[in-house]
Amino acid sequence: MMKYLFMLMLLIPLFNNYWLSMWAYMIMFLMFVFFNNYYNFICSSGGLLGVDILSYSLIGLSYFILFLMMMASYKIYKDKDNLWMFLFVMFLLMTSLLLTFSSLNMLVFYISFESSLIPTLFLIFGWGYQPERIIAGYYLLFYTLFASLPLLLGIFYIMQVSDSLDFWLIFMDNCEMNFYFYLSMVLAFLFKMPIPFFHFWLPKAHVEAPISGSMILAAILLKMGGYGLIRIYMFLGKYSINYDFIWVCLSLWGSLIVSFLCMFQIDIKSIIAYSSVAHMSLVICGIMTNSYYGFLGSLIMMIGHGFCSSGLFCLANIIYERSFSRSLFINKGYLLSMPSLSMFWFMLCSNNMSSPPSLNLLGEIYLINSIISWDYMTFMFLGVASFMSCCYSIYLFSMTQHGYLYSGLSFFNSINVREYLLIMLHFIPLNFMFLKFDLFSCFL
């Protein structure tokens, strides 16, 4: 893993070169994905760092999304809007993500987990759109920090009881745990995902963030919560069975409410952000069932949602850069002015409601199996939530693509090759990676 950290360090002299930095991330992604072959054990570990299938998938996703973020942020390069600082923030973000997903030591994991918050805040504060971005940044910071301090205390307690902070060496009996310890372990990750009713920072942060901030939030930062939960359940599993029903009930009910909320939104980014909360609720339920199908489905769903949600935010940004509005009342009738982009809108909205052959469908099959096996009465909530995901995806597509073009729009630039490539690079892995899903099934 150290070689990938050194490769990131060597990006520092390239901070003035937008194109070279962008392709360097792509080359690192290709090297990481194709030169490593990880299965269900930790390997290439140098004491503190190591990778298994779970980490491998999420680090690969991080590299790829960083590359796409830079491709989507061409406007920063064109306007010379503090480009050097932007590339520096990207570098900090990738370093913290690489350390988060590959650290074996729980304290190192905690430090890098929290440090990823700082570059994200810089993205929102520095390149956000409205003055409300300050409030959105505060929400993001304080929600996350409120839940994270108990996790640090929990880590100190683990060190005292277990004499090790290595994920694979921590061993704790049920008598050494209590409800407060359990709460301190899971709360930080649940807030990060986020669990419904504690998700208020997410729509605010998404709406105020620039396109790069929305992409990294949707594709990677929400997945850090799922990654952390899967890791701590390696030693928390037996004790957590007593309390998991709380989070499953909360998530199922919350995903239902949030799905209905999506239908009342008039901001395009807001709809996509709320749909992320509904999808992540399923992932929380899958992990909390403590089953093989649950863990496997959550990993596949996290990767699928990373590509799908990020692609939808890119489409919303392509519209925003032309109409300077994210309102559904102004952005209508794009089937007339951008017909070829409508095809991508349709395909990604379909994938958002888990159409075949996307990774979302594969993940949902596993997750719904695991949740109904946990308790068959959950089928009512799951049925309505799945139906509503179909409703808000169709609502988003039909509201933006049909209707009359807003008469106040003075002119339209046509879609360029970079933007088509950006959407295609989201769409292809999302719909073709299911052919290799046997690799995911190795991780437990």
C-alpha positions in Angstrom: 0.0 0.0 0.0 2.9 2.3 0.6 3.7 2.5 -3.1 0.2 4.0 -3.7 0.8 6.6 -1.0 4.2 7.5 -2.6 2.5 7.8 -6.0 0.1 10.3 -4.5 3.0 12.2 -3.0 4.6 12.5 -6.4 1.4 14.4 -7.6 2.5 17.4 -5.6 4.7 18.9 -8.4 1.7 18.6 -10.8 -0.6 20.9 -8.8 -0.5 23.5 -11.6 -1.3 21.1 -14.3 -5.0 20.2 -14.5 -4.9 17.6 -17.3 -1.8 15.8 -16.1 -3.2 15.5 -12.5 -6.5 14.2 -13.9 -4.9 11.5 -16.0 -2.5 10.6 -13.1 -5.5 9.6 -11.0 -6.8 7.5 -13.9 -3.4 5.7 -14.2 -3.3 5.1 -10.5 -6.8 3.6 -10.7 -5.8 1.3 -13.5 -2.6 0.2 -11.7 -4.4 -0.4 -8.4 -7.3 -2.4 -10.0 -5.3 -4.5 -12.5 -2.1 -5.1 -10.6 -3.7 -6.3 -7.4 -5.6 -9.5 -6.9 -7.2 -9.5 -3.5 -9.5 -12.2 -2.0 -11.0 -12.9 1.4 -7.9 -12.2 3.4 -5.8 -9.1 4.3 -2.6 -9.0 2.2 0.1 -6.6 1.2 0.0 -5.4 4.7 2.9 -3.5 6.2 1.8 -3.6 9.8 -0.6 -0.7 9.6 -1.9 -1.0 6.1 -3.6 -3.9 4.2 -6.3 -4.6 1.7 -9.0 -7.2 1.3 -11.9 -7.3 -1.1 -14.0 -4.7 0.8 -11.1 -2.2 1.0 -10.0 -3.0 -2.6 -13.4 -2.3 -4.0 -13.8 1.0 -2.2 -10.2 2.3 -2.9 -10.7 1.5 -6.6 -14.0 3.4 -6.5 -12.3 6.3 -4.7 -9.6 6.6 -7.4 -12.1 6.4 -10.2 -14.5 9.0 -8.7 -11.6 11.4 -8.0 -10.7 11.2 -11.7 -14.3 11.8 -12.7 -14.6 14.7 -10.2 -11.7 16.4 -11.9 -13.2 15.8 -15.3 -16.6 17.3 -14.1 -14.8 20.3 -12.5 -13.5 21.6 -15.9 -15.1 25.0 -15.1 -12.7 25.6 -12.3 -9.8 25.1 -14.7 -11.4 27.2 -17.4 -12.2 30.1 -15.0 -8.8 29.7 -13.2 -10.8 29.5 -9.9 -8.0 28.7 -7.5 -7.0 25.7 -9.5 -3.8 25.0 -7.4 -5.8 25.0 -4.2 -8.5 22.7 -5.8 -5.9 20.1 -6.8 -4.3 20.3 -3.4 -7.7 19.6 -1.7 -8.2 16.6 -4.1 -4.8 15.3 -3.1 -5.6 15.6 0.6 -9.0 13.9 0.1 -7.5 10.9 -1.8 -4.8 10.5 0.8 -7.3 10.4 3.7 -9.6 8.0 1.8 -6.7 5.7 0.9 -5.6 5.6 4.6 -9.2 5.1 5.8 -10.0 2.1 3.6 -6.6 0.4 4.0 -5.7 1.0 7.7 -5.7 -2.1 9.9 -5.2 -0.2 13.1 -8.4 1.3 14.6 -6.8 4.5 15.8 -5.2 5.2 12.4 -8.6 4.4 10.8 -10.4 6.9 13.1 -7.9 9.7 12.4 -8.0 9.3 8.6 -11.8 8.8 8.8 -12.2 12.2 10.5 -9.6 13.9 8.5 -11.5 13.3 5.2 -14.0 15.8 6.6 -11.6 18.8 6.3 -11.1 18.7 2.5 -14.8 18.1 2.0 -15.5 21.2 4.0 -12.9 23.2 2.0 -14.7 22.1 -1.2 -18.1 23.3 0.1 -16.8 26.5 1.6 -14.4 27.4 -1.3 -16.3 26.4 -4.4 -19.9 26.2 -3.3 -22.6 28.3 -5.0 -24.7 30.2 -2.4 -23.9 32.0 0.8 -25.9 29.2 2.6 -22.9 26.9 2.1 -21.5 28.2 5.4 -24.5 26.8 7.3 -24.4 23.6 5.2 -20.7 23.1 6.2 -21.5 23.7 9.8 -24.3 21.1 9.7 -21.9 18.6 8.1 -19.1 19.3 10.6 -21.2 19.2 13.8 -23.4 16.3 13.0 -20.3 14.2 12.2 -18.2 15.4 15.1 -21.1 15.0 17.6 -21.2 11.2 16.8 -17.5 10.8 16.4 -16.2 11.7 19.9 -17.9 8.7 21.6 -16.1 6.5 18.9 -12.7 7.8 20.1 -13.6 6.9 23.7 -14.7 3.5 22.6 -11.4 2.9 20.8 -9.5 3.8 24.1 -11.7 1.3 25.9 -11.0 -1.4 23.3 -7.3 -0.8 23.8 -7.6 -1.2 27.6 -9.7 -4.4 27.4 -8.3 -6.1 24.3 -4.6 -4.9 24.3 -4.7 -4.4 20.6 -6.3 -2.0 18.1 -5.7 -4.3 15.1 -9.1 -5.1 13.5 -8.2 -8.7 13.2 -6.8 -9.1 16.7 -9.5 -7.4 18.7 -11.4 -9.9 20.9 -14.0 -8.9 23.4 -16.4 -11.0 25.5 -20.1 -10.1 25.9 -19.4 -9.3 29.6 -16.9 -6.6 28.5 -19.4 -4.8 26.4 -22.5 -2.7 27.4 -25.1 -0.7 25.5 -23.1 2.6 25.9 -20.0 1.0 24.3 -22.1 -0.5 21.5 -23.7 3.0 20.9 -20.3 4.7 20.8 -19.1 2.2 18.2 -22.0 2.4 15.8 -23.3 6.0 16.1 -20.4 7.7 14.2 -20.9 5.4 11.2 -24.7 5.6 11.3 -24.6 9.4 11.2 -22.1 9.3 8.3 -24.2 7.0 6.1 -26.6 8.7 7.2 -29.4 6.9 9.0 -32.8 8.6 8.5 -33.8 11.2 11.1 -30.1 12.1 11.5 -29.7 12.8 7.8 -30.4 16.6 7.8 -26.8 17.6 7.0 -26.8 15.6 3.8 -29.4 17.4 1.6 -28.0 20.8 2.7 -24.4 19.8 2.0 -25.4 18.3 -1.4 -27.4 21.4 -2.5 -24.7 23.9 -1.5 -21.6 21.9 -2.6 -20.0 22.2 -6.1 -20.3 19.3 -8.4 -17.0 17.7 -7.1 -18.3 18.0 -3.5 -21.6 16.4 -4.4 -19.9 13.5 -6.2 -17.4 12.7 -3.4 -20.2 13.0 -0.8 -22.5 10.7 -2.7 -20.0 8.2 -4.0 -17.4 7.8 -1.3 -18.1 9.6 2.0 -21.4 7.9 2.6 -19.7 4.5 2.0 -17.2 5.2 4.8 -20.0 4.6 7.2 -20.9 1.2 5.7 -17.2 0.2 5.6 -16.8 1.2 9.3 -19.9 -0.8 10.3 -18.8 -3.9 8.5 -15.3 -3.7 10.1 -16.5 -3.2 13.7 -19.1 -6.0 13.3 -16.2 -8.4 13.1 -15.8 -8.2 16.9 -19.2 -6.6 17.8 -21.4 -9.2 16.0 -22.6 -11.4 18.9 -23.4 -8.6 21.3 -25.1 -6.4 18.7 -27.8 -9.0 18.0 -29.7 -7.6 21.1 -30.0 -4.1 19.7 -29.9 -4.3 15.9 -33.7 -4.3 15.6 -33.6 -0.6 16.7 -31.6 0.5 13.6 -33.4 -1.9 11.2 -36.9 -0.5 12.3 -35.6 3.1 12.2 -34.0 2.7 8.7 -37.1 0.9 7.2 -39.5 3.5 8.5 -37.1 6.3 7.6 -36.6 5.1 4.1 -40.4 5.1 3.6 -40.7 8.7 4.9 -37.7 9.9 2.9 -39.1 8.3 -0.3 -42.3 10.2 0.1 -40.3 13.4 0.8 -38.5 13.0 -2.5 -41.9 13.5 -4.3 -42.2 17.0 -2.8 -38.8 18.3 -3.7 -38.5 21.0 -6.3 -34.6 21.1 -6.4 -33.0 18.5 -8.7 -30.0 18.0 -6.4 -32.3 17.7 -3.4 -34.3 14.8 -4.9 -31.0 12.9 -5.7 -29.7 13.6 -2.2 -32.9 12.3 -0.5 -32.9 9.2 -2.7 -29.3 8.5 -1.5 -30.7 8.5 2.1 -33.4 5.9 1.1 -30.8 3.7 -0.6 -28.3 3.9 2.3 -31.1 2.9 4.7 -31.3 -0.5 2.9 -27.5 -0.9 3.3 -27.8 -0.2 7.1 -30.6 -2.8 7.3 -28.5 -5.3 5.4 -25.5 -4.9 7.7 -27.6 -5.0 10.9 -29.1 -8.4 9.9 -25.6 -9.8 10.5 -26.0 -12.2 7.6 -23.8 -13.2 4.7 -26.4 -11.9 2.2 -26.6 -8.7 4.1 -22.9 -7.9 4.1 -22.5 -8.9 0.5 -25.6 -7.0 -0.7 -24.4 -3.9 1.2 -21.0 -3.9 -0.5 -22.5 -4.3 -4.0 -25.2 -1.7 -3.2 -22.6 0.8 -2.0 -20.5 0.5 -5.2 -23.6 0.6 -7.4 -25.0 3.6 -5.6 -21.6 5.3 -5.8 -21.7 5.3 -9.6 -25.4 5.9 -10.0 -25.8 8.8 -7.6 -22.6 10.4 -8.8 -23.8 10.2 -12.4 -27.1 11.8 -11.6 -25.3 14.7 -9.9 -23.2 15.1 -13.0 -26.4 15.3 -15.2 -27.9 17.8 -12.8 -24.7 19.9 -13.0 -24.7 19.8 -16.9 -28.2 21.4 -16.7 -27.2 23.8 -14.0 -24.2 25.1 -16.0 -26.6 26.1 -18.8 -29.7 27.3 -17.1 -28.1 28.5 -13.8 -30.9 27.0 -11.9 -31.6 23.6 -10.2 -35.4 24.2 -9.9 -37.7 21.7 -11.6 -40.0 24.6 -12.6 -37.4 26.2 -14.8 -35.6 23.1 -16.0 -38.2 21.5 -18.2 -38.5 20.2 -21.8 -34.9 19.1 -22.3 -36.0 16.3 -24.5 -36.3 19.1 -27.2 -33.1 20.9 -26.6 -30.8 18.0 -25.5 -32.3 14.8 -26.8 -29.2 12.7 -26.7 -28.7 13.6 -23.0 -32.2 12.5 -22.3 -31.2 9.0 -23.1 -28.6 9.2 -20.3 -31.1 10.7 -17.9 -33.5 7.9 -18.6 -30.8 5.2 -18.2 -29.5 6.6 -14.9 -32.9 7.2 -13.5 -33.8 3.6 -14.4 -30.7 2.4 -12.6 -31.6 4.5 -9.6 -34.8 2.5 -9.3 -32.7 -0.7 -9.6 -33.3 -1.8 -13.2 -31.4 -4.7 -14.6 -28.5 -5.2 -15.3 -27.2 -2.6 -12.8 -25.3 -3.3 -9.7 -28.2 -1.6 -7.7 -30.5 -4.5 -8.7 -28.0 -7.1 -7.7 -27.4 -5.4 -4.3 -31.1 -5.0 -3.7 -31.8 -8.7 -4.4 -29.3 -9.7 -1.8 -30.4 -7.0 0.7 -34.2 -7.7 0.4 -33.4 -11.4 0.8 -31.4 -10.8 4.0 -34.0 -8.3 5.5 -37.0 -10.6 4.8 -35.0 -13.6 6.3 -34.5 -11.5 9.4 -38.2 -10.9 9.8 -40.8 -11.6 7.1 -43.1 -8.7 8.2 -40.6 -6.2 6.8 -41.9 -7.1 3.3 -44.6 -4.3 3.6 -42.0 -1.6 4.2 -39.6 -2.9 1.5 -42.4 -3.2 -1.0 -43.6 0.3 -0.6 -40.0 1.7 -0.5 -39.2 -0.1 -3.7 -42.3 1.2 -5.4 -41.6 4.7 -4.2 -38.0 4.6 -5.5 -39.6 3.9 -8.9 -42.0 6.8 -8.4 -39.4 9.5 -7.6 -37.0 8.3 -10.3 -39.8 8.6 -12.9 -40.8 12.0 -11.4 -37.3 13.3 -11.7 -37.0 12.1 -15.4 -40.4 13.3 -16.5 -40.2 16.7 -14.8 -36.9 17.6 -16.4 -37.3 16.1 -19.8 -41.0 16.8 -20.6 -43.0 20.0 -20.7 -42.3 23.4 -22.3 -38.8 24.9 -22.3 -38.6 27.9 -20.0 -38.9 31.1 -22.1 -36.4 33.0 -20.0 -33.5 30.7 -21.2 -31.6 32.9 -23.7 -29.3 30.3 -25.3 -27.9 26.8 -24.9 -24.4 25.5 -25.4 -24.5 22.0 -26.9 -23.3 19.1 -24.8 -19.6 18.5 -25.5 -17.6 15.2 -25.7 -16.1 15.6 -22.2 -19.6 15.6 -20.7 -20.7 12.6 -22.7 -17.6 10.7 -21.7 -18.2 11.7 -18.0 -21.7 10.2 -18.0 -20.5 7.1 -20.0 -17.8 6.4 -17.4 -20.4 6.3 -14.7 -22.8 4.2 -16.8 -20.5 1.5 -18.1 -19.1 0.2 -14.7 -22.6 0.5 -13.1 -24.1 -1.8 -15.7 -21.3 -4.2 -16.6 -19.6 -4.9 -13.3 -22.4 -7.4 -12.4 -20.5 -9.8 -14.8 -17.7 -9.9 -12.3 -19.8 -10.0 -9.1 -18.3 -13.4 -8.1 -15.3 -11.3 -7.0 -17.4 -9.5 -4.4 -18.7 -12.8 -3.0 -15.1 -13.7 -1.9 -14.9 -11.0 0.7 -16.5 -12.9 3.7 
